[in-house]
């Protein structure tokens, strides 16, 4: 085996090492891309559409919470039963606002996911 053969073998080995390195780095990205495609179907456009729908749902939940709060403020009956009802309803309004915040956060996350997709 001559020096030229050793040089060619070294180049070939170096090329194999580079290919293995690329495979190790690219495999997670390819797996993530495959998983996102399986989860969301059509890629970046679908993810942005899902994010917009989540944002719209968040807005609808916020509007519902405002409407309930406004209605509670207009109650004309008073007393312990009214106070209990208003207390429970206000608790539900707080929960609805929490869901709206969660939907909004999820929308932003899906949008960011679409941007890296």
KAKA-V744623 format. One record per pair of residues at least 12 apart in sequence whose C-alpha atoms are under 10 Angstrom apart, sorted by the first residue. I is the first residue (numbers start at 1). J is the second residue. If there is no record, write none. Layout:
((I J) (I J))
//
This chain:
((29 117) (32 117) (33 116) (33 117) (36 113) (36 114) (36 117) (37 117) (43 114) (43 117) (44 110) (44 111) (44 113) (44 114) (44 115) (44 116) (44 117) (45 111) (45 114) (45 115) (45 117) (46 114) (47 107) (47 110) (47 111) (47 112) (47 113) (47 114) (47 115) (47 117) (48 107) (48 108) (48 110) (48 111) (48 112) (48 113) (48 114) (48 115) (49 107) (49 110) (49 111) (49 114) (50 106) (50 107) (50 110) (50 111) (50 114) (51 103) (51 104) (51 105) (51 106) (51 107) (51 108) (51 109) (51 110) (51 111) (51 112) (51 113) (51 114) (52 104) (52 107) (52 108) (52 110) (52 111) (53 103) (53 104) (53 107) (54 100) (54 102) (54 103) (54 104) (54 105) (54 106) (54 107) (54 108) (54 110) (55 100) (55 101) (55 102) (55 103) (55 104) (55 105) (55 106) (55 107) (55 108) (56 100) (56 103) (56 104) (56 107) (57 99) (57 100) (57 103) (57 104) (57 107) (58 96) (58 97) (58 98) (58 99) (58 100) (58 101) (58 102) (58 103) (58 104) (58 105) (58 106) (58 107) (59 97) (59 100) (59 101) (59 103) (59 104) (60 100) (61 93) (61 96) (61 97) (61 98) (61 99) (61 100) (61 101) (61 103) (62 93) (62 96) (62 97) (62 98) (62 99) (62 100) (62 101) (63 96) (63 97) (63 100) (64 93) (64 96) (64 97) (64 100) (65 89) (65 90) (65 92) (65 93) (65 94) (65 95) (65 96) (65 97) (65 100) (66 93) (66 96) (66 97) (67 93) (68 89) (68 90) (68 92) (68 93) (69 86) (69 89) (69 90) (69 92) (69 93) (69 94) (72 85) (72 86) (72 87) (72 89) (72 90) (73 86))
//
